[in-house]
């Protein structure tokens, strides 16, 4: 895993890459984004937008061609940013119902299904909203700030 790194400080680049991976991409302009890099390739990313204290929205994308991209290190970096640096109480993720791999991913990392938004896409597709609250985030263990 020595060829793995987290790309910091290149928010616009990572956000554009994430948006390009998605069929129904959100506007990620102004996002704070962290990229997963393997070798010379950006293979995944996490973008945070819509900071509405105490909530922040997350969008993720990745490709598996260069090995796993959603690592513990990337998750800890992203969740520490949202929950500790931004002092948010919750993170919201929105996923198209037909995107089974993304639904599986957000559920696996700890998000809970909270809502269904019918006909939310131009094609009539349904959007599912997921949430994670700070108290339930297992990715903060060992890095929680005193507060």
N, C-alpha and C positions, 0 to 999 in steps of 0.2 A: 504494500500500500504506500510505498515511499513516493510514488508518482502522483499521489493525491494531494491537492491543496484546495484551500478555500480562497476564492477571489473576493477581495474586499476593496471598497473605494471605487468600483467601476459600476455603480448603480444603473446608469442608463444603458450601458452595454449588456449587462445581465438581464435587465428588465426587457429590453428589445428581444433578446434571445428567447426568453421565456414566452413572450407573446407570440413569437414566430413558431413555436412548437404547438400552439393551441389553435384548434379549428375555430372556436368561439371565444377568441381572446378578449380579455378585459383591457381597458386603457390603463397601462402601467406607467404612464408618464409621472415622473416625480417619485417613483417608488424607491424605497431603500431595499437593495437587493444583494444577496450573497450567492456566489456561484461555486459550483463544484467543478474542479478541473482535474482531469487525468491526463498526464503527459502534456500535450499542447492543445487539448480539446476541452471546451466547455461542455459538460455532459449533464448538468442539472443546475437548478437554481430555486431560490426562495425569494419572493418579492413581497414586501409589505406596503400596503397603500391604505388610504381612507382612515387615517388615524382619527378616530372619534372617541377620545378618551371617555370611558375606560375600555373601548373596543378598537381593534385594529384588524384589517382584512389581510389575508395571506393568499398568494397564488403561487403554485409550484409547478414545475415541469422538469422532465428529465428524459434522457435516452439511455438505453441499456447497452449500446454498441461497444462501450469502453469499460464495462464493468459497473458495479453498483455505484450509484451516485448519491443516494439518500443515506448518508452515514450518520452515526451518532454525533460525530464532531460537527457536521453541518446542522443537524437538528438542535444541538446545544447552543450553537452560535445564533441561530434564528430565534429560538425561544427565549434566550437570554436578552436579545435585543428587544423583543416585544414586551416581555413581562418585567424585565429588570431595568433596562435602559429607558424604555418608554413608560414604565410603570403602569402597563395595561392590566386589567383584570381578566380580559378574555380576548380570544382570537377567533375570527370567523373565516371559514373556508366555504366557497360556493363551488358546487360540482354539478355538471350536467348528469341527469339520471342515467343516461345511456353510457356514460364513461365509467364502466365497471372497474377498470384498473385504478383510476384516481379515487373512486369511492373506497376501494379496498385499502389503498395507501393511507388516506386520511384517517380511516377507522383504525388501522394498524398502529399508527403513531399516537392515537389517543383522542381523536375528535369524536364527538357524539352527534348523531343526526338530530337536528332540532326543527327543521321545517321543510315543507314542500311548496314550491312556487310554480304553479301550473302555467304553461304557455309563456314562459319567460324568455324564450329565444325566438328569433325570426321564423324558424322552421316549426314552431309550436312546441318545442321540447320543454321538458320540465327541469327546473333547477332545484337542487337540494342544498339546504344550508346546514353546515356543521359548525359546532362550537367547541372550544376548549377553554376552560377557566384555569387561572393560574394555580389554584389549590390542587388541581388534578394533573398538572403537567409533570410527568415523571422525568422529563429531560432537564429539569432544573436541579435535580438532586446533586449535591456536591458543589454547586455554584451559586446557590441562593444567597442573596445579600442580606445582611442584618437590616431589620427595618422596623 
